[in-house]
């Protein structure tokens, strides 16, 4: 897999830097952005690149970047902004009932960010001892399989910020052990999207506020994604990036 096309100042600087050997003082700076974090293509793509470099790597990244302290500092600053945004979320957005065409397009988004059902069985490994003594095998399942089970072939260049936001929330929660409760909530929410919110919530020993964080983040971000797909369909355009609008029998007259 090769580095994706950048979408702003941060991702442009990051992609350009990663293709060359690290200089003595890399100029990687995190900007505040002008949009909400979940809608910020530049922030979300920069985060996604950092996570993918850590988990899978890219064919066109120069040697020496994986453990470079400047990149680690840049990634940590991106994460701090993203975690702060996730903690401010409340579950206030209602998912939209999509048409058949909208559901088909939503499935393309879900193929990119949504973990497969067999991966979500890691909840069984977390249950009962999430903050207690756990084997290295359990940690391996939680922090390696969970993060690597996303589908990178759905096409990152097609995915807008709301879709990258879901993938990056899963990576953030799965990467840090202090956020294991949020990961439990997020993975549980994946199973309850479109159903009874707490029907399948497992009785894990995690602080309720941590579980709520992940659960709320997953539901709220997914509801916003459905609204993005719906709004795009209503406007006669695709919700994916870099694609032509779907062909329809209507004639749209613009001004």
C-alpha positions as CSV (number, residue, x, y, z in Angstrom):
1,X,0.0,0.0,0.0
2,X,1.2,3.5,-0.9
3,X,0.7,6.8,0.9
4,X,-2.6,8.4,0.0
5,X,-3.1,11.8,-1.6
6,X,-2.9,14.6,1.0
7,X,-5.9,16.8,1.8
8,X,-4.4,19.9,3.5
9,X,-1.3,21.5,5.0
10,X,-0.7,18.9,7.7
11,X,-1.1,15.8,5.5
12,X,0.8,17.4,2.6
13,X,3.8,18.1,4.9
14,X,3.5,14.6,6.4
15,X,3.3,12.8,3.1
16,X,6.2,14.8,1.6
17,X,8.3,14.2,4.6
18,X,7.7,10.5,4.8
19,X,8.9,9.9,1.2
20,X,12.3,11.2,2.0
21,X,14.9,10.2,4.7
22,X,14.2,12.0,8.0
23,X,16.0,15.4,8.2
24,X,17.7,16.5,11.5
25,X,14.6,18.6,12.5
26,X,11.4,17.5,10.6
27,X,8.9,20.4,10.3
28,X,5.7,18.5,11.3
29,X,3.3,20.9,13.1
30,X,-0.3,20.3,14.2
31,X,-2.7,23.1,13.3
32,X,-5.9,23.9,15.1
33,X,-8.0,23.5,12.0
34,X,-11.2,25.5,11.0
35,X,-13.6,22.6,11.0
36,X,-14.9,20.2,13.7
37,X,-12.4,17.4,14.2
38,X,-14.7,14.6,12.8
39,X,-15.2,16.7,9.6
40,X,-11.5,17.8,9.2
41,X,-10.1,15.8,6.3
42,X,-6.6,17.1,6.9
43,X,-6.6,16.0,10.6
44,X,-8.3,12.6,10.0
45,X,-6.1,11.7,7.1
46,X,-2.9,12.7,9.0
47,X,-4.0,10.5,11.9
48,X,-4.9,7.6,9.7
49,X,-1.5,7.7,8.0
50,X,0.3,7.7,11.4
51,X,-1.8,4.7,12.6
52,X,-1.2,2.8,9.4
53,X,2.5,3.5,9.4
54,X,2.7,2.1,12.9
55,X,0.5,-1.0,12.1
56,X,1.2,-2.0,8.5
57,X,3.5,0.5,6.9
58,X,3.6,2.0,3.4
59,X,5.7,0.9,0.4
60,X,6.9,4.4,-0.3
61,X,7.9,5.6,3.2
62,X,11.7,6.1,3.5
63,X,13.6,4.1,6.1
64,X,13.9,5.7,9.6
65,X,10.5,7.2,10.1
66,X,8.7,4.4,12.0
67,X,10.4,5.2,15.4
68,X,11.4,8.8,14.7
69,X,10.7,10.9,17.8
70,X,9.5,13.9,15.7
71,X,6.9,11.7,14.1
72,X,5.9,10.3,17.5
73,X,5.5,13.8,18.9
74,X,3.4,14.9,15.9
75,X,1.2,11.8,16.2
76,X,0.7,12.4,19.9
77,X,-0.4,16.0,19.3
78,X,-2.9,14.8,16.6
79,X,-4.2,12.2,19.1
80,X,-4.6,14.8,21.8
81,X,-6.8,17.0,19.6
82,X,-8.8,13.9,18.4
83,X,-9.3,12.5,21.9
84,X,-10.5,15.8,23.2
85,X,-13.0,16.0,20.4
86,X,-14.3,12.5,21.1
87,X,-14.7,13.3,24.8
88,X,-16.9,16.3,24.0
89,X,-19.3,14.2,21.9
90,X,-22.8,13.5,23.1
91,X,-25.2,11.1,21.4
92,X,-27.6,13.7,19.9
93,X,-27.7,12.8,16.2
94,X,-30.3,10.5,14.8
95,X,-29.3,8.1,12.1
96,X,-31.1,8.6,8.8
97,X,-33.2,5.9,7.1
98,X,-31.4,5.6,3.8
99,X,-32.7,4.5,0.4
100,X,-31.4,1.3,-1.2
101,X,-28.8,3.4,-3.1
102,X,-27.8,5.1,0.1
103,X,-27.5,1.8,2.0
104,X,-25.3,0.4,-0.8
105,X,-23.0,3.4,-0.5
106,X,-23.0,3.2,3.3
107,X,-21.7,-0.3,3.1
108,X,-18.7,0.9,1.2
109,X,-17.9,3.3,4.1
110,X,-18.5,0.5,6.6
111,X,-16.2,-1.9,4.7
112,X,-13.4,0.6,5.4
113,X,-13.9,1.3,9.1
114,X,-16.1,-1.4,10.6
115,X,-14.3,-4.4,12.3
116,X,-15.4,-7.8,11.2
117,X,-17.6,-9.9,13.4
118,X,-14.9,-12.4,14.3
119,X,-12.6,-9.6,15.4
120,X,-15.2,-8.4,17.9
121,X,-14.9,-11.6,19.8
122,X,-12.0,-10.0,21.5
123,X,-14.6,-8.7,23.9
124,X,-14.6,-12.2,25.4
125,X,-11.0,-11.8,26.2
126,X,-11.5,-8.4,27.8
127,X,-14.5,-9.5,29.9
128,X,-13.9,-9.9,33.6
129,X,-10.3,-8.7,33.8
130,X,-10.1,-5.5,31.6
131,X,-8.2,-3.7,34.4
132,X,-6.8,-6.7,36.2
133,X,-4.1,-9.2,35.4
134,X,-4.1,-10.2,31.7
135,X,-1.8,-12.4,29.7
136,X,0.4,-11.1,26.9
137,X,-1.7,-13.2,24.6
138,X,-4.8,-11.2,25.5
139,X,-2.9,-8.0,24.9
140,X,-1.8,-9.3,21.6
141,X,-5.3,-10.0,20.6
142,X,-6.6,-6.7,21.8
143,X,-3.9,-4.3,20.5
144,X,-2.8,-6.1,17.4
145,X,-5.6,-8.1,15.9
146,X,-8.2,-5.4,16.7
147,X,-6.2,-2.7,14.9
148,X,-5.1,-4.8,12.0
149,X,-8.6,-6.2,11.1
150,X,-9.7,-3.1,9.3
151,X,-9.9,-3.4,5.5
152,X,-7.3,-1.1,3.9
153,X,-8.4,-2.1,0.4
154,X,-11.7,-0.2,0.5
155,X,-9.8,2.8,-0.8
156,X,-8.7,5.5,1.7
157,X,-8.7,8.1,-1.1
158,X,-12.4,7.6,-1.5
159,X,-13.2,7.9,2.2
160,X,-14.3,11.3,3.6
161,X,-13.4,12.6,7.1
162,X,-16.5,11.1,8.8
163,X,-15.5,7.6,7.7
164,X,-11.8,8.1,8.7
165,X,-13.1,9.4,12.0
166,X,-14.6,6.1,12.9
167,X,-11.5,4.2,11.9
168,X,-9.3,6.6,13.9
169,X,-11.5,6.3,17.0
170,X,-11.2,2.5,16.9
171,X,-7.4,2.9,16.5
172,X,-7.1,5.4,19.3
173,X,-9.1,3.3,21.7
174,X,-7.3,0.1,20.7
175,X,-3.8,1.4,20.8
176,X,-3.8,2.8,24.4
177,X,-4.4,0.4,27.4
178,X,-5.7,3.3,29.4
179,X,-8.6,3.5,26.9
180,X,-9.5,-0.2,27.0
181,X,-12.9,0.6,28.5
182,X,-13.6,2.9,25.6
183,X,-12.6,0.1,23.2
184,X,-15.2,-2.2,24.9
185,X,-17.9,0.5,24.5
186,X,-17.0,1.1,20.9
187,X,-16.9,-2.6,19.9
188,X,-20.2,-3.2,21.7
189,X,-21.8,-0.3,19.9
190,X,-20.8,-1.7,16.5
191,X,-23.1,-4.6,17.2
192,X,-26.0,-2.4,18.4
193,X,-26.1,0.1,15.6
194,X,-29.6,0.1,14.4
195,X,-30.9,-1.8,17.4
196,X,-31.5,-1.5,21.1
197,X,-28.6,0.7,22.4
198,X,-27.6,-1.4,25.3
199,X,-29.1,-4.8,24.3
200,X,-25.7,-6.5,23.9
201,X,-23.5,-4.6,26.3
202,X,-21.3,-7.1,28.0
203,X,-20.8,-6.9,31.9
204,X,-17.1,-6.0,31.7
205,X,-15.2,-4.6,34.6
206,X,-14.4,-1.2,33.2
207,X,-15.3,2.2,34.5
208,X,-18.7,3.0,33.1
209,X,-17.6,6.4,31.9
210,X,-14.9,4.8,29.8
211,X,-17.4,2.4,28.2
212,X,-19.8,5.2,27.7
213,X,-17.1,7.2,25.9
214,X,-16.5,4.5,23.3
215,X,-20.1,3.6,23.0
216,X,-21.2,7.2,22.4
217,X,-18.4,7.9,20.0
218,X,-19.3,5.0,17.8
219,X,-23.0,5.7,17.7
220,X,-22.7,9.5,17.3
221,X,-20.0,9.3,14.6
222,X,-21.9,6.6,12.7
223,X,-25.2,8.6,12.9
224,X,-23.3,11.6,11.4
225,X,-21.9,9.4,8.7
226,X,-25.5,8.3,7.7
227,X,-26.5,12.0,7.6
228,X,-23.5,12.7,5.3
229,X,-24.5,9.9,3.0
230,X,-28.2,11.1,3.0
231,X,-27.2,14.7,2.3
232,X,-25.0,13.7,-0.6
233,X,-27.7,11.6,-2.1
234,X,-30.2,14.4,-1.7
235,X,-27.8,16.7,-3.5
236,X,-27.4,14.2,-6.4
237,X,-23.7,13.5,-5.6
238,X,-21.8,10.6,-4.1
239,X,-20.8,10.6,-0.5
240,X,-17.4,9.1,-1.5
241,X,-14.4,11.3,-2.5
242,X,-13.0,11.3,-6.0
243,X,-16.0,9.6,-7.6
244,X,-18.5,10.8,-10.2
245,X,-22.0,11.4,-9.0
246,X,-24.4,8.4,-9.5
247,X,-26.3,8.4,-12.7
248,X,-30.0,9.2,-12.2
249,X,-33.0,9.9,-14.3
250,X,-33.4,13.4,-12.9
251,X,-32.0,16.6,-14.4
252,X,-30.5,18.8,-11.8
253,X,-30.4,22.5,-12.7
254,X,-27.8,24.5,-10.8
255,X,-27.1,28.2,-10.8
